[in-house]
């Protein structure tokens, strides 16, 4: 019986994962002005960012760094012509050089997103790869603290849901002291962590320190966001739920009120995460809410069973275990199927699910859930045989893995299912004996791109080179190196419009006459993405 049950769940996972989706979460940079890798004659007056989904600029910021990583401009972002556009005015005129733009916005699901790109004013070949890498990889805000807060929210919510579902049938007006401590403790932890999430969100989204948590501007900005309003509504619902918990769930009216309030609390968690950015949004929120209710009924009920029951071999505990076994039998497949449904909505291409940390974490979580499906079958068989020793061991393993699943669920809400920026350029400098050449391709992806080729002398002035040629090819697709038509826009600065038909590692070769009767060769390996 259990073998058929696990087989059906696994089959459902395979079938649903085979269907692609086009919806994503977390904002990605579609384009910018100046464009990534652009070469400008004069300093820009503003920076305009266009994203692939609506973003919030309530906590938005933009910095412009020079080639050494020093901040030249630090300003706020404002709303552009529509919700997908953010604009920053540059009050300072930039001298000739290579500059790094570091931006930070909040995506529609309430999560801060940051990225960077470069542009050049005048003639410059200063390599800024280290500055870009540092600006992109620095952890801003309270990411680690927020993971802890999320994990506490999910665990306390799961225990609260699990306790209510598991003890629903008893209809007892009074809980045992041990049970009351556990259930009301979960309620209290959920209230406290919700308050913490509200006040920590401003510093987290703005990328500042925790001591700014009580800053009035950040608190007011938090109230304007979906995340902030969801925390406020959750606190109100939890306060309303307290009298119901105090008398627990006896009576029809009290049961209806409990169910409505509990669903409302769960919904506020769903609209604080990825679900709100899916399309259609109501489907995403509904799937996420059902997923959380099912995972709470299972994991929370398991935690309640372990904590409340002193022994697993007395009749009262066996009765409660039998009730939990029935709940787990329907909640586990719901957890798996709704989780896969969320993946279908969030991940643009499941064949590339291992390309992101979100995808890899999601696969680990799904694998652990399937492990618990198998363990729950073993526990049911032990329960039927009254095999208390095996039942206790299996339940302990279930609880341990369930807590890991909760932690992974919390970490997933802070990860992006896609790359933050889809407009990253390629820029690399190759040194010769006397001359160095900088190649910039914007963007480095399939389709039409803009190529810039700049040559300079190390430690001196370079006279204009002659007979400059560029060739490119893709050996993996048997595309031989062919010539590229270059346009001279200034001494030793050439540009070209190139269309890359395929993704892959393209070979780019530059030939230039550096001395009479002498030709120098410069080779680049350029990764072109889809």
ABEGO torsion letter per residue (X at the ends): XAAAAAAAAAAAAAAAAABBBABBBEBBBABBOBBBGBBBABBBABBBBBBABBBBAAABBBBBBBAAGBBABBBBBBBBABAABBBBBBABBBBBEBBBBBBBBBBAAGBBBBBBBBBBBEBBABBAAAAAAAAAABBBEAAAAAAAAAAAAAAAAAAAAAAAAAAAAAGBABBBAAAAAAAAAAAAAAAAAAAAAAAAAAAAAAGBBAAAAABAAAAAAAAABAAAAAAAAAAAAAAAAAAAAAAEABEAAAAAAAAAAAAAAAAAAAAABAAAABOBAAAAAAAAAAAAAAAAAAAAAAAAAAAABABAABAAAAAAAAAAAAAAAAAAAAAAAAAAAAAAAABABAAAAAABAAAAAAAAAAAAAAAAAAAAAAAAAAAAAGBAAAAAAAAAAAAAAAAAAAAAAAAAAABBABBABAABBBBBBBBBAABBBBBBBOBBBBEBBBBBBBBBBBGBBBBBBBGBBBBBBBAAAGBBBBBBBBBBABBGBBBBBBBBABBEBBBBBBBBBABBGBBBBBBBBBBBBX
